[in-house]
Amino acid sequence: MPDIVIFDLPPMLAGDDVMAFAGQLDCVLLLAAAETTKAKEVDVCERNLASQTNVLGVVLNKCRYMDDVEGYSNY
């Protein structure tokens, strides 16, 4: 079984640390904060990462809890 090492890197748009490091990684998982990260920012980050390594996907975090009215309570 291969070793898995997880690196928690700073926000991509805050500096160039991530892009300097990305070429050394086999793959990345991009995290985006709901309600604060714009779709265009996610797109730019994903494209930049994809030019250096494999992007596994995007995780949307910091989502607000939805009331039953907004959710799927009727199903």
Residue pairs with C-beta under 8 A, 6 or more apart in sequence:
7 21
7 25
9 17
9 18
9 21
10 17
10 18
12 18
12 19
12 45
12 48
12 49
13 41
13 44
13 45
18 49
19 48
19 49
19 52
22 28
22 49
22 52
22 53
23 52
23 53
25 52
25 53
26 53
26 54
27 53
27 54
27 55
27 56
28 49
28 53
28 54
28 55
28 56
29 55
29 56
29 57
29 58
29 59
30 42
30 45
30 46
30 49
30 55
30 57
30 58
30 59
31 58
31 59
31 61
32 41
32 42
32 45
32 58
32 59
32 60
32 61
33 61
33 62
34 60
34 61
34 62
34 63
34 64
35 62
35 63
35 64
36 62
42 58
46 55
46 58
49 55
